[in-house]
Amino acid sequence: MAGYLDSYEPGADQRERLIKRIVVVVLVVAIIGVTLYFTMRNRRQEQTLKQFLSLLQQKNYQGAYALFGCTPDTPCKYYPPERFTEDFGPSSPFADPSAAKIIHEDVCGPGVVFNLEFPQGNEVGLAVEQNTNLISFAPWPRCPGRHLQLWEFLKSRFS
């Protein structure tokens, strides 16, 4: 007659606890890794955009214009320094860069597109290339094609 403990294997409890711990650790590491990836993947481009806004706030328009890949010595063919000063200078709708907020960002092809909102309700879309960190105006339509807008979905559900 088989006894109750005949099928009991010594060390099975320890092995089961070890497997559970390994599964929990792997899940926690995966969650932390995915979270870090999505929060840090555009960090360089965000820093470039913040540097651009900081230069505008300091009224260093030549430095900000240089972040567009243009200099006064070699101006961009279709975006001269005078036009840049009209767009971002003291009399423009984007004259107060200290109050600008990033309301949306999206990875689009070789760059990251940021939508900035200024205090008067004015918005501007700027794109930062991932390889060169040069700033340009965002393309229109913003990012052609379908994109996973998970963050916007979650904000709409919990805001």
N, C-alpha and C positions, 0 to 999 in steps of 0.2 A: 504494500500500500504506500503510495507516494505521500510524503509529508508536505506540509504547507511551505516550508522553507527549502525544499529540495530544488526548486527552480531559481532560488535566490543566488545571485552571483555576487561575490564579495567585490566591493569597489564600484558597484553600479550607481549608487547614490552620488558618489564623488564625481564620477564621469558625467552624470546627468547635470549636476550643478555646474561643472566646468563648461559643458556645451552651452548651457543657458547663459553663462557669463560671456562666453565668446560671442554668441549671437547678439547680446545686448551691447557689448563693446563695439562690434562691427557696425551695428545700426547707429549708435551714437556718433562714431567717427564719420560715417557716411553723411549723416545729417549735418554735422559741423562742417565737413568738407564742401558740401553743396551750398550751404549758407555762405561760407567764406568766398566761394567762387563767384556767386551772384552779387555779393556786396563789393568785392575787390576787383572784378574784371575790368571795370572802366575807371579805376582810380587815377591812372596817369592822365586820362583825358579830362576828368573832373578837375584835377589840379591845374592843368593847362587853362581850362576855362576860368577857374578862380583867379589864376595869375592875370589873365586878360581883364577880368573885372577889376582886379586890384590896380592894374596899370591905368585903366580908365578912371578909377576913383582918384588916383594921384594926378590925373590930367596929363599923363605921359602917353600922348597919342602916338608918338613915333614908336615907342616900345610895343604898344598894343597893335599898331599897324604891322609891325615886324612879325607878330604872331600869326598874321594872315599870310605870311611868306613874302611880304612886300617891304621895301625900305624906301625912304625918300630918294635915295640915289638910284635905285632900280625899282620904280613903282610897278605895280601890277598893270597890265595893259588895259584891262576893262574896269579897274577899281583904283582910280587915282587917290592920292592922299586927301585932296579937297573933298572928294565924295565920302571918304571914310570919316572925316571930321563932321560932315553934315549928318551922317548916320549915327555917330556915337559921340559927337561933341557936346558942348554945354547947352546948345539950343535944340538938341534932338529929343525925341520922346524917350530915349534911353539914357538920359543925362544923369540919372541917379543910380549908378551901378551897385552902390552899397545895399540897396533895398531889393535887388534882383533876387528872385528865387527860381531854382530849377524845379519846374512843375512836371517835367517828363523827360526821360532819356530812353533811347532805344539804339541797339546795335544795328547798324544798317550798312551792309556791305563792308567796305574797308574802313569804316569810321563809326563814330558814335554821334547820334543826333540828340541835341539838348533843346528843349523848349524853355525859354526864360520868360518870366513874368515880372514886369516892372510895376511900381506903385500905382501909376495912373491906369492900370489895366492893359497896358501895351505889352504885346508878346513879340518875341523874335525867336526864330529857330536858327541855331548855330550847330555846325558839324565840326568835329575834331577828328582828323585822320589818325588811325591807330599807329601807323608806321612813322610818320613824320611829326605828329602832334601839331599840325598846322590847322588853323581855324578857317572856316568858310561859312557862308550862309547855307542853311539846310536846303536840300533839294525839295522840289514840290512836284508831285505829292511826296509827302514826307519820307516814307520808306515804302516803295512799291512792293507789292506782294503781301502775303499773309504772315503775321507774326503772332507769337504767343504773348498775349497781354495779361499774364497772370497777376502781376502787381496791381494793375488798374482794376482788374476784376475783384481782387481781395479788398482794395481800398473802397470800391463802390459798395461792397457787401457789409463792411464793418465801419464805415465812416458815418 
